[in-house]
Amino acid sequence: MIPGFEKIVEERIKKAQQQGVFDDLEGIGKPFVFEDNQPQVPDDCRLAYKILKNAGFLPPEIELKKKITEAELLLEATDAGSGEHREIKKKLNYLLTRLDTMRGGLSPLLTDKYRENIIRKLS
């Protein structure tokens, strides 16, 4: 941490306490209850995820899942033979591949043709 920064922070917190800024906060005097709605999140990341969630940010994997859901809904709403349908399907395959890559696997929607092309290009 920056030298002297902690002292400034402590002084500002004490000043705010003296001014009563913290007196009417929700849940004052009650123990903090962690929502354990994500047991797959490691203990050391839960607080950070909670802060990000409260600030309107999502972990990359969750953000990607939202995009996948949106693409699936768009795919269902388009005609199967249209060019737009093919483009959305490509995007969906790409998003699923990214998600599986994050998890350390390959997307089940990749056809053998795509898989062979990828392996050939990477070899």
C-alpha positions in Angstrom: 0.0 0.0 0.0 1.1 3.6 -0.6 3.0 5.0 2.4 0.8 7.3 4.5 -2.3 6.2 2.6 -3.6 4.0 5.5 -3.2 7.0 7.9 -5.3 9.2 5.6 -8.0 6.5 5.3 -8.1 6.0 9.1 -8.4 9.7 9.7 -11.3 10.0 7.2 -13.1 7.0 8.7 -12.7 8.6 12.2 -14.0 11.9 11.0 -17.0 10.3 9.3 -17.7 8.3 12.5 -17.7 11.6 14.5 -20.0 13.2 12.1 -22.4 10.2 12.4 -22.2 9.1 8.8 -22.3 5.5 9.8 -25.0 5.8 12.4 -28.0 4.8 10.3 -26.6 2.1 8.1 -28.7 -0.9 7.3 -28.0 -3.9 9.5 -26.0 -1.9 12.1 -25.2 -3.9 15.2 -26.1 -7.2 13.4 -23.6 -9.8 12.3 -22.8 -9.7 8.6 -24.4 -12.6 6.8 -22.7 -13.9 3.7 -25.0 -15.2 1.0 -23.8 -18.6 0.2 -25.7 -18.9 -3.1 -22.5 -19.7 -5.0 -20.9 -22.7 -3.3 -18.6 -23.2 -6.4 -16.9 -19.9 -5.7 -13.8 -20.3 -3.6 -14.0 -18.8 -0.1 -11.2 -16.3 -0.8 -13.1 -14.9 -3.8 -16.6 -14.6 -2.3 -16.2 -11.2 -0.9 -14.6 -9.8 -4.1 -17.5 -11.4 -6.2 -20.0 -9.9 -3.8 -18.4 -6.4 -4.2 -18.4 -6.8 -8.0 -22.0 -7.9 -8.0 -23.1 -5.0 -5.9 -21.2 -2.6 -8.2 -23.0 -4.1 -11.2 -20.1 -6.1 -12.5 -20.1 -9.8 -13.1 -17.3 -12.4 -13.3 -16.2 -13.1 -16.9 -17.8 -16.5 -16.9 -21.2 -15.3 -15.8 -21.0 -12.4 -18.3 -20.3 -14.9 -21.0 -23.2 -17.1 -19.9 -25.5 -14.1 -20.3 -24.3 -13.5 -23.8 -24.8 -17.2 -24.6 -28.4 -17.0 -23.4 -29.0 -13.9 -25.5 -27.6 -15.6 -28.6 -29.7 -18.7 -28.0 -32.9 -16.6 -27.7 -32.0 -14.7 -30.9 -31.3 -18.0 -32.7 -34.7 -19.3 -31.7 -36.3 -16.1 -33.0 -34.7 -16.2 -36.5 -35.6 -18.3 -39.6 -33.5 -21.5 -39.8 -32.4 -20.9 -43.4 -31.5 -17.2 -43.2 -28.1 -15.7 -43.3 -28.8 -14.0 -39.9 -29.5 -17.4 -38.4 -26.1 -18.7 -39.6 -24.3 -15.7 -38.2 -26.0 -16.0 -34.8 -25.1 -19.7 -34.8 -21.5 -18.9 -35.5 -21.5 -16.4 -32.7 -23.1 -18.9 -30.4 -20.5 -21.5 -31.2 -17.8 -19.0 -30.6 -19.2 -18.0 -27.2 -19.6 -21.6 -26.2 -16.0 -22.3 -27.3 -14.8 -19.4 -25.2 -16.8 -20.7 -22.2 -15.4 -24.2 -22.6 -11.9 -22.8 -23.0 -12.3 -20.9 -19.7 -13.3 -24.2 -18.2 -10.5 -26.1 -19.9 -12.5 -28.1 -22.4 -14.0 -27.9 -26.0 -17.5 -27.0 -27.0 -19.8 -29.9 -27.8 -21.3 -27.9 -30.6 -18.0 -27.8 -32.5 -18.5 -30.2 -35.4 -15.8 -32.7 -36.4 -15.0 -30.5 -39.4 -14.3 -27.5 -37.2 -12.3 -29.6 -34.7 -10.2 -31.0 -37.5 -9.5 -27.6 -39.0 -8.5 -26.2 -35.6 -6.2 -29.1 -34.9 -4.7 -28.9 -38.4 -4.0 -25.2 -38.1 -2.6 -25.5 -34.6 -0.3 -28.4 -35.5 
